């Protein structure tokens, strides 16, 4: 497995470079075939995690909001769902489009979603890694961009308190997992832009993607704006003069597009209804009690994430990048002159965006916003966290390279960490697959029973709660909450479902 024969079919023009320097002399040790072999081998564990998780997706069955999306798309189509979101639910037009795209295929759409989303995440991160290294004029061993992408994807998707809600629940993935990945995808035309036409395309994509993300996920839109503002402010210090104007225009285009999409969202009837329903008006969001509670909740989230040791894998992969990359002439690159500024700015952007995401989520979720069961809300800025860790690791690797020529021990430690961080998620995924399979068997049996009962003319039937990973089911809160029982009844053509646990003798 290598960058030349990519699993996810990265574009042929994005292949890594290997071999000799421009003068034809043998390159650094990073050019040796053995280096490319062991670096590529390190990508196998996270790739195996992605492959296994995608295969386990065949056991996914609808739950929570999915119950309501299925009959809505079946009866009114994707356009009907878009209208419902815009006029009644939350105003998220782009969100409705993506939800409708998988709900159109009913249960099969839920089963295929993990595979499609997993391939998309890996392909985007891999392409961005290759292009970013090429734009920086850095050469690496074959397989290193794939390692960076695969490990970042695995840490982002599977090192969470609730992998089911992050990866397997399509509704949550569309709202919080895929949006930051789509934001990264907007970097591709930016990194490819060379000509005037290419730069015009990059600007247009930045504006359109910003508008799309604003009507897909408010939290990701906040992260995007904070990051782009940070880049805009730093451009004068860290971007070379020839590219400075384009970088500034690109950031401005992204911010303008996001603002335009936010206007569409905020002024929609659905968004206004949602704010009224949850008491999330501007005055409530900015109330001192709400801001203080959000800060406390974000501090709890930060402690949880910072103490999750598996994220050290991103640092390890970054250190390998710093130790193995070189310039076109084979010489090792120096750390950026403004690395302290870049480090501080990245950390500040992460903290500010994470806190603001918590602020807008707090009125809806309250103190549960920091609970592990609501970890999907963290994903909007969690990908940024993993990427920043990899960047910090690269700086460490470059610094270590300047301090000593004996880098073999550091490479060995980092290689071991890249493998070890995949062990825990592998065990968790195996346990989750067992639970998913058991639920799927019961779900399929109940599905047949409800359909057969409806065909026989029954109007009211009992429903067994089939809970997995703290997903909501009808008759939660000790049977007091009926939602989404009405959607279950709509799906099967019933008037009502009853709680089987209470009706059982």
Buried (B, 14 or more C-beta within 10 A) or exposed (E): BBBEEBBBEBEEEBBBBBEEBEEEEEBBBBBEEEBBEEBBBBBBBBBBBBBBBBEBBBBBBBBBBBBBBBBBBBEBEBEBBBBBBBEEBBBBBBBBBBBBBBBBEBBEBBBBBBBBBBBBBBBBBBBBBBBBBBBEEBBBBBBBBBBBBBBBBBBBBBBBBBBBBBBBBBBBBBBBBBBBBBBBBBBBBBBBBEEEEEBEBBBEBBBBBBBBBBBBBBBBBBBBBBBBBBBBEBBEEBBEEEBBEBBBBBBBBBBBBBBBBBEBBBEBEBBBBBBEEBEBEEEBBEBEEBBEBBBEBBEBBBEBBEEBEBBBBBBBBBBBBBBBBBBEEBEBBEBBEEBEEBBEBBEEBBBBBBBBBBBBBBBBBBEBBBBBEBBBBBBBBBBBBBBBBBBBBBBBBBBBBEEEEEBEEBBEEBBEBBBBBBEBBBEBBEEBBEBBEEBBEEBEEBBEBBEEBBEEEBEEBBBBBBEBBBBBBBBBEEEEEBBBBBBBBBBBBBEEBBBBEEEEE
